[in-house]
Amino acid sequence: MSEAIDEIDRAIIRATQAGLPLTPRPYHDVAERLGLPPEEVMTRLRAMQARGVIRRLGAVPNHYKLGYQANGMTVWDVPDEWVDELGARVGGLDSVSHCYRRPRHLPDWPYNLFAMVHGRSREDVEAEVRRIAALLGEYDRGRAVLYSTRILKKTGLRIAE
């Protein structure tokens, strides 16, 4: 990666790696701190994303602090030829924060579609599981819910000073 970024890119990454400022114009605040025009910061972030240096810029909420006390990774056995289309539908639900395809590990693990569901209670999560099951219809060949038992620290790219 050191060949893909210059010192200005590196400074922008360091300035944003712990999160953007929670202000109305966060990119302007980063730019001011670095002594750069805001347009340059935004252009460089887009360019780094296009080159694959960074995958995305996004919020990483603490669901527990927002009142969502139950979090369940739902795992589904759906036909492989439908997993992408079904995953897009499931991933579009408001209660699903992320949804992706994973390989099966037969015979013990038949699941190939994963969707993280958040609810204020386990009952809420179970209601969402029923909603997903209805959405999947005949393609739902089995499922399980793996509930979170603790919060793991979520971090992205880190570059040392």
NORLIN-V154477 format. One record per helix or strand of 2 or more residues. SS is the DSSP state (2 for helix, 1 for strand). FROM is the first residue (numbers start at 1). LEN is the number of residues. Records with the same first field share a line. If there is no record, write none. Layout:
SS = FROM-LEN ; FROM-LEN
This chain:
2 = 7-10 ; 26-9 ; 38-14 ; 80-12 ; 122-18
1 = 70-7 ; 96-6 ; 113-7 ; 143-5
